[in-house]
Amino acid sequence: MPVIKTIKVGGPADLDGLERYRVAAFLLDSPARWSDGERREPISWELARRVPRRHSVILSAGLTPDNVARAVAVARPWGVDVDSGVEERPGAKSPDKVRRFVAAAKSVAREPS
């Protein structure tokens, strides 16, 4: 069964030792506690890009329709994860924000590396 391991990334040391995990992917998340409806600051996209390409990375924390294209361009993740970044209010997703988020993420994914 494939497993995705969440890693709370506050700095470079948090990415040490990824080799010890036998997982399908790493979800890189903010070390900040999540609070219902509260947006968290994004993790360092430059730091996320340093994860060796042999590991699949899912970028999380602080992503919005306005910053996901830049995040994908910098970090080059396997995937992205979003929650509060596409909400109108806590717990209520905005269909327009979801469409914009997906379009922005895909626009960069189609560009050559």
Backbone as a chain_set.jsonl record, in Angstrom:
{"seq": "MPVIKTIKVGGPADLDGLERYRVAAFLLDSPARWSDGERREPISWELARRVPRRHSVILSAGLTPDNVARAVAVARPWGVDVDSGVEERPGAKSPDKVRRFVAAAKSVAREPS", "coords": {"N": [[0.841, -1.167, 0.0], [0.7, 2.151, -0.956], [2.344, 4.834, 0.718], [2.227, 8.128, 1.978], [4.412, 10.32, 3.413], [4.308, 12.863, 5.758], [6.292, 15.688, 6.153], [7.318, 18.12, 8.316], [8.517, 21.174, 7.508], [10.79, 23.401, 8.531], [13.297, 24.232, 8.184], [16.52, 23.494, 6.608], [17.577, 21.21, 7.968], [15.382, 19.668, 8.544], [14.955, 18.113, 6.356], [16.856, 16.198, 6.354], [17.851, 12.796, 6.218], [15.811, 11.587, 4.7], [16.047, 9.298, 3.218], [15.694, 7.1, 4.846], [13.059, 6.455, 4.939], [10.63, 4.426, 3.435], [8.633, 5.248, 1.26], [5.909, 6.343, -0.876], [5.797, 9.029, -1.488], [6.74, 12.324, -0.325], [5.067, 14.66, 1.62], [5.518, 17.93, 1.895], [5.201, 20.121, 4.441], [4.108, 22.964, 6.392], [5.636, 23.836, 9.516], [4.01, 25.115, 11.264], [1.171, 25.078, 13.396], [-2.004, 23.956, 12.292], [-4.93, 25.81, 11.968], [-8.414, 26.025, 11.957], [-9.448, 27.351, 8.98], [-7.411, 29.201, 8.919], [-4.773, 30.649, 7.178], [-1.558, 29.413, 6.402], [1.906, 30.31, 6.344], [3.795, 29.81, 3.361], [6.098, 27.067, 2.879], [9.673, 27.115, 2.342], [10.181, 27.292, -1.001], [12.485, 27.024, -2.475], [14.008, 25.449, -0.8], [12.469, 23.115, -0.824], [12.929, 22.313, -3.421], [15.433, 21.232, -3.248], [15.213, 18.627, -2.435], [16.172, 15.392, -3.306], [15.604, 14.26, -6.654], [14.82, 11.611, -6.852], [12.937, 11.2, -4.968], [9.473, 11.579, -4.654], [7.741, 14.61, -4.374], [5.223, 16.362, -2.671], [3.931, 19.449, -2.51], [2.867, 21.572, 0.075], [0.971, 23.793, 2.224], [0.161, 27.077, 2.623], [-0.425, 27.591, -0.055], [-1.983, 29.194, -2.818], [-4.303, 30.35, -5.395], [-2.927, 32.498, -6.422], [-0.205, 32.115, -5.896], [0.613, 29.535, -6.543], [1.608, 28.878, -9.116], [4.146, 30.057, -9.169], [5.278, 28.638, -7.026], [5.308, 25.997, -8.05], [6.974, 26.394, -10.262], [9.393, 27.023, -9.017], [9.901, 24.965, -7.025], [9.364, 22.563, -8.37], [7.592, 20.3, -7.82], [6.167, 16.952, -7.498], [3.492, 17.012, -7.043], [0.808, 19.111, -5.754], [-0.8, 20.376, -2.785], [-3.756, 21.666, -1.461], [-5.836, 23.607, 0.693], [-7.109, 25.658, 2.709], [-6.331, 27.746, 1.086], [-8.016, 27.945, -1.07], [-10.466, 28.66, -0.165], [-13.573, 30.374, 0.428], [-14.524, 31.082, 2.855], [-13.869, 29.749, 6.142], [-13.964, 26.301, 5.718], [-15.555, 26.37, 3.432], [-15.216, 25.863, 0.164], [-14.217, 27.757, -2.68], [-15.473, 27.57, -5.832], [-14.496, 29.065, -8.024], [-11.915, 29.852, -7.121], [-10.759, 27.318, -6.854], [-10.766, 26.426, -9.545], [-9.066, 28.401, -10.659], [-6.729, 27.87, -9.21], [-6.049, 25.225, -10.037], [-5.721, 25.652, -12.805], [-3.559, 27.462, -12.778], [-1.526, 25.899, -11.581], [-1.306, 23.804, -13.457], [-0.498, 25.239, -15.714], [2.176, 25.827, -15.373], [3.21, 23.293, -15.061], [3.185, 22.27, -17.612], [5.199, 23.55, -18.868], [8.53, 23.278, -20.176], [11.25, 21.934, -18.242]], "CA": [[0.0, 0.0, 0.0], [1.512, 3.368, -0.999], [2.276, 5.711, 1.888], [2.767, 9.484, 1.839], [4.938, 10.769, 4.706], [4.334, 14.313, 5.938], [7.483, 16.241, 6.79], [7.166, 19.53, 8.691], [9.765, 21.789, 7.057], [11.087, 24.726, 9.039], [14.647, 24.548, 7.76], [17.203, 22.422, 5.883], [17.777, 20.004, 8.777], [14.161, 18.858, 8.529], [14.984, 17.236, 5.185], [17.896, 15.189, 6.538], [17.423, 11.435, 6.508], [14.628, 11.126, 3.968], [16.33, 7.979, 2.655], [15.303, 6.024, 5.772], [11.636, 6.164, 4.761], [10.234, 3.739, 2.203], [7.304, 5.804, 1.017], [5.632, 6.727, -2.262], [6.039, 10.468, -1.656], [6.821, 13.168, 0.869], [4.265, 15.877, 1.608], [6.27, 18.937, 2.643], [4.199, 20.976, 5.067], [4.573, 23.978, 7.329], [5.697, 23.384, 10.906], [2.997, 25.832, 12.048], [-0.066, 24.332, 13.651], [-3.129, 24.338, 11.446], [-6.114, 26.276, 12.68], [-9.525, 26.049, 11.018], [-9.601, 28.546, 8.168], [-6.248, 30.095, 9.002], [-3.748, 30.36, 6.175], [-0.191, 29.346, 6.914], [2.943, 30.781, 5.43], [4.378, 28.724, 2.569], [7.455, 26.641, 3.204], [10.641, 27.602, 1.36], [10.113, 26.52, -2.236], [13.865, 26.72, -2.851], [14.398, 24.312, 0.033], [11.746, 21.944, -1.343], [13.571, 21.892, -4.676], [16.672, 20.519, -2.923], [14.95, 17.203, -2.192], [16.614, 14.65, -4.492], [14.535, 13.926, -7.601], [14.359, 10.225, -6.693], [11.799, 11.254, -4.043], [8.33, 12.38, -5.108], [7.411, 15.656, -3.406], [3.949, 17.058, -2.753], [4.11, 20.729, -1.833], [1.681, 21.969, 0.817], [1.08, 24.937, 3.149], [0.183, 28.451, 2.142], [-0.611, 27.719, -1.5], [-3.204, 29.88, -3.257], [-4.294, 30.537, -6.849], [-1.992, 33.567, -6.773], [1.212, 31.779, -5.733], [0.936, 28.147, -6.872], [2.436, 28.799, -10.322], [5.533, 30.35, -8.754], [5.72, 27.516, -6.198], [5.608, 24.871, -8.94], [8.137, 26.763, -11.069], [10.605, 26.993, -8.188], [10.121, 23.694, -6.326], [9.184, 21.45, -9.307], [7.085, 19.141, -7.092], [5.363, 15.938, -8.186], [2.106, 17.433, -6.879], [0.539, 20.172, -4.782], [-1.921, 20.144, -1.879], [-4.343, 22.948, -1.066], [-7.052, 23.55, 1.503], [-7.646, 26.991, 3.003], [-5.967, 28.673, 0.014], [-9.09, 28.045, -2.065], [-11.728, 28.816, 0.561], [-14.234, 31.675, 0.548], [-14.559, 31.234, 4.312], [-13.482, 28.448, 6.696], [-14.783, 25.141, 5.398], [-16.338, 26.552, 2.199], [-14.352, 26.043, -1.002], [-14.68, 28.633, -3.754], [-15.253, 26.923, -7.129], [-13.642, 29.92, -8.85], [-10.53, 29.742, -6.639], [-10.283, 25.972, -7.192], [-10.466, 26.44, -10.988], [-7.872, 29.233, -10.874], [-5.596, 27.153, -8.628], [-5.701, 24.114, -10.929], [-5.21, 26.222, -14.057], [-2.226, 28.03, -12.529], [-0.588, 24.79, -11.355], [-1.113, 23.103, -14.73], [0.185, 26.084, -16.695], [3.615, 25.68, -15.16], [3.553, 21.885, -15.233], [3.357, 21.996, -19.041], [6.409, 24.203, -19.368], [9.719, 22.433, -20.039], [12.129, 22.242, -17.096]], "C": [[0.896, 1.242, 0.0], [1.262, 4.257, 0.227], [2.878, 7.059, 1.525], [3.156, 9.946, 3.233], [4.947, 12.29, 4.738], [5.594, 14.711, 6.686], [7.204, 17.715, 7.059], [8.503, 20.214, 8.427], [9.879, 23.217, 7.574], [12.457, 25.193, 8.6], [15.292, 23.341, 7.115], [17.347, 21.125, 6.676], [16.549, 19.098, 8.775], [14.111, 17.897, 7.348], [16.083, 16.185, 5.269], [17.262, 13.824, 6.786], [16.186, 10.946, 5.781], [14.804, 9.701, 3.447], [15.841, 6.846, 3.551], [13.83, 5.631, 5.627], [11.397, 5.484, 3.415], [8.78, 4.124, 1.931], [7.149, 6.167, -0.459], [5.977, 8.189, -2.515], [6.174, 11.131, -0.294], [5.94, 14.388, 0.653], [4.996, 16.875, 2.499], [5.302, 19.997, 3.129], [4.862, 21.972, 6.001], [4.662, 23.393, 8.734], [4.645, 24.058, 11.783], [1.773, 24.952, 12.245], [-1.161, 24.859, 12.749], [-4.293, 24.741, 12.321], [-7.214, 26.461, 11.651], [-9.632, 27.391, 10.298], [-8.418, 29.489, 8.158], [-5.218, 29.695, 7.956], [-2.375, 30.377, 6.822], [0.771, 29.884, 5.869], [3.471, 29.593, 4.632], [5.744, 28.32, 3.106], [8.377, 27.21, 2.125], [10.594, 26.717, 0.117], [11.511, 26.158, -2.725], [14.366, 25.509, -2.066], [13.724, 23.035, -0.468], [12.399, 21.418, -2.617], [14.846, 21.088, -4.419], [16.462, 19.036, -2.636], [15.356, 16.442, -3.451], [15.434, 14.192, -5.351], [14.045, 12.485, -7.47], [13.184, 10.13, -5.718], [10.692, 12.106, -4.659], [7.943, 13.348, -4.003], [6.032, 16.228, -3.715], [4.113, 18.311, -1.904], [2.798, 21.154, -1.189], [1.98, 23.241, 1.599], [1.175, 26.276, 2.437], [-0.019, 28.635, 0.653], [-1.977, 28.317, -1.818], [-3.196, 29.948, -4.789], [-3.262, 31.576, -7.297], [-0.526, 33.184, -6.647], [1.58, 30.369, -6.181], [1.802, 28.029, -8.127], [3.899, 29.054, -9.979], [6.094, 29.198, -7.925], [6.123, 26.324, -7.061], [6.847, 25.169, -9.778], [9.431, 26.646, -10.276], [10.883, 25.594, -7.65], [10.076, 22.479, -7.248], [8.681, 20.189, -8.592], [6.363, 18.151, -8.008], [3.895, 16.336, -8.14], [1.997, 18.559, -5.87], [-0.705, 19.813, -3.979], [-2.447, 21.505, -1.438], [-5.588, 22.703, -0.232], [-7.568, 24.975, 1.676], [-7.324, 28.013, 1.911], [-7.01, 28.813, -1.077], [-10.466, 28.174, -1.396], [-12.253, 30.247, 0.489], [-14.286, 32.083, 2.009], [-14.216, 29.859, 4.868], [-14.488, 27.343, 6.373], [-15.577, 25.228, 4.11], [-15.403, 26.85, 1.029], [-15.026, 26.954, -2.028], [-14.429, 27.924, -5.083], [-14.347, 27.749, -8.046], [-12.183, 29.821, -8.42], [-9.95, 28.37, -6.959], [-9.912, 25.916, -8.673], [-9.192, 27.23, -11.273], [-6.617, 28.538, -10.357], [-5.124, 26.049, -9.579], [-5.113, 24.638, -12.237], [-3.8, 26.772, -13.88], [-1.189, 26.932, -12.341], [-0.288, 24.066, -12.664], [-0.341, 23.941, -15.74], [1.691, 25.958, -16.573], [4.044, 24.253, -15.414], [3.798, 21.542, -16.697], [4.622, 22.631, -19.608], [7.598, 23.262, -19.218], [10.58, 22.888, -18.872], [13.39, 22.922, -17.553]], "O": [[1.761, 1.375, 0.866], [0.133, 4.405, 0.696], [3.907, 7.131, 0.852], [2.321, 9.962, 4.138], [5.521, 12.934, 3.86], [5.921, 14.139, 7.725], [6.891, 18.471, 6.139], [9.509, 19.874, 9.049], [9.17, 24.118, 7.125], [12.759, 26.386, 8.63], [14.688, 22.269, 7.07], [17.246, 20.042, 6.098], [16.669, 17.891, 8.984], [13.307, 16.964, 7.342], [16.231, 15.369, 4.359], [16.254, 13.717, 7.484], [15.569, 9.972, 6.214], [13.824, 8.98, 3.259], [15.598, 5.741, 3.066], [13.408, 4.592, 6.137], [11.907, 5.926, 2.385], [7.843, 3.426, 2.317], [8.132, 6.283, -1.191], [6.396, 8.554, -3.614], [5.781, 10.582, 0.736], [6.047, 15.069, -0.367], [5.081, 16.686, 3.712], [4.662, 20.685, 2.334], [6.033, 21.832, 6.353], [3.85, 22.544, 9.102], [4.41, 23.63, 12.913], [1.395, 24.182, 11.362], [-1.237, 26.057, 12.475], [-4.598, 24.073, 13.309], [-6.965, 27.002, 10.574], [-9.874, 28.428, 10.917], [-8.436, 30.49, 7.442], [-4.839, 28.527, 7.866], [-2.066, 31.223, 7.662], [0.477, 29.905, 4.674], [3.585, 28.49, 5.166], [6.454, 29.126, 3.707], [7.907, 27.727, 1.112], [10.929, 25.534, 0.177], [11.702, 25.099, -3.323], [15.063, 24.652, -2.608], [14.361, 21.983, -0.525], [12.416, 20.211, -2.857], [15.288, 20.341, -5.291], [17.425, 18.27, -2.596], [14.934, 16.803, -4.55], [14.395, 13.788, -4.829], [12.95, 12.171, -7.937], [12.513, 9.1, -5.649], [10.941, 13.216, -5.128], [7.829, 12.963, -2.84], [5.714, 16.537, -4.864], [4.404, 18.227, -0.711], [1.744, 21.104, -1.822], [3.12, 23.705, 1.627], [2.149, 26.562, 1.741], [0.196, 29.732, 0.139], [-2.983, 27.996, -1.185], [-2.182, 29.633, -5.412], [-2.784, 31.529, -8.431], [0.328, 33.852, -7.229], [2.764, 30.033, -6.197], [2.658, 27.146, -8.187], [4.785, 28.341, -10.451], [7.252, 28.818, -8.096], [7.164, 25.711, -6.827], [7.681, 24.287, -9.982], [10.452, 26.215, -10.811], [11.994, 25.087, -7.806], [10.69, 21.458, -6.939], [9.277, 19.122, -8.74], [6.001, 18.476, -9.139], [3.137, 16.046, -9.066], [2.974, 18.916, -5.213], [-1.553, 19.045, -4.433], [-1.671, 22.392, -1.083], [-6.3, 21.718, -0.426], [-8.376, 25.444, 0.875], [-7.988, 29.046, 1.826], [-6.907, 29.701, -1.923], [-11.491, 27.838, -1.988], [-11.481, 31.206, 0.49], [-14.117, 33.251, 2.358], [-14.268, 28.879, 4.124], [-15.672, 27.428, 6.698], [-16.217, 24.251, 3.723], [-14.865, 27.951, 0.919], [-16.243, 26.92, -2.211], [-13.272, 27.695, -5.434], [-13.521, 27.188, -8.766], [-11.299, 29.717, -9.271], [-8.772, 28.264, -7.301], [-8.845, 25.408, -9.019], [-8.339, 26.783, -12.038], [-5.563, 28.606, -10.989], [-3.935, 25.955, -9.886], [-4.108, 24.114, -12.718], [-2.942, 26.57, -14.739], [-0.087, 27.023, -12.883], [0.868, 23.749, -12.945], [0.405, 23.388, -16.549], [2.401, 25.982, -17.578], [5.136, 24.022, -15.934], [4.548, 20.611, -16.991], [5.059, 22.283, -20.705], [7.674, 22.521, -18.238], [10.634, 24.075, -18.551], [14.245, 23.254, -16.731]]}, "num_chains": 1, "name": "protein.A"}
